Amino acid sequence: MPNDNWEEFEDISGYSDSGTKRGWKVAVIILSVLVVLLLAGLALLLFGGKLGINILPTEPTTAPTTQAVTTVPPTTQAVTTEPVRAEVPNVVGMNARDAYDDLNAAGVKYTIQREYSDTVAPEYVISQSPTEGTVSGDQKVILYISKGPDRPAPTAAAATEATKKSDKQSSSSGHYVLEGSDSRLIQKSELSGMDEQELTLALNEIYARHGRRFNSAELQKYFDAQSWYHGTIPPDRFDDNVLTETEEANVKTILSVMTEKGYR
């Protein structure tokens, strides 16, 4: 007979609907925590490096050491050029013109000093320094040329008179327009009475003493007629350094007078 007090029936099976719901909730919570932890770990793995957080052990990295390479510049050796040397010919006792030719042919530079001599004829070489060996660069041989026996220099008046007469000499004349212009200082007073032609001859006479030839046919003809002249050096090869200090001063004096007279 059915029990009418069914509400008092006791379930002895142990089944409870509320207990099942609590179990599901716990499982969901645990699963959610696991998911969160998994996502957090994944985020740290992916972005931890950027945030300065390393969750995995890493080996220290050492930048390779670069050693500076020092390049030593190649040693440059200075190139030394040996000066050109020339053999010195011995020209003692020779005529000055021949001595100049020998020295020029040997490529030797020289300078001249004139001295009085009672034993060596005028315009001959008394001595030279050095007498032998070689010279190089601008080194010069000194030639001592005889001026003949010592004698007093002519007075200004006598020199001027001699100058005036010189232009009237024959073509075989051995006289100078200005006597001693290679060994004494010429004064302007000696030149005051000379015309343009005489001054031109006096000026070029200084160069002619050293064997210089001339481009002017008139000058060349005049000096060729002088017994003391031996022209061997072309104008473009003549070295003004052969002039002595006295001769250089006399050149300047003659040029200044020619300028004052309006000849230059």
Buried (B, 14 or more C-beta within 10 A) or exposed (E): EEEEEEEEEEEEEEEEEEEEEEEEEEEEEEEEEEEEEEEEEEEBEEEBEEEEEEEEEEEEEEEEEEEEEEEEEEEEEEEEEEEEBBEBBEBBEBBBBBBBBBBBEBEBBBEBEBBBBEEBEBBBBBBBEEEEEEBEEEBBBEBBBBBBEEEEEBEBEEBBEBBBEBBEEEEEBEBBBBBBBBBBEBEEEBBEEBEEEBBBBBBBBBBBBBBBBBEEEEBBEBBBBBEBBBBBBEEEEBBEEBBBEBBEBBBEBBBEBBEEBEEE
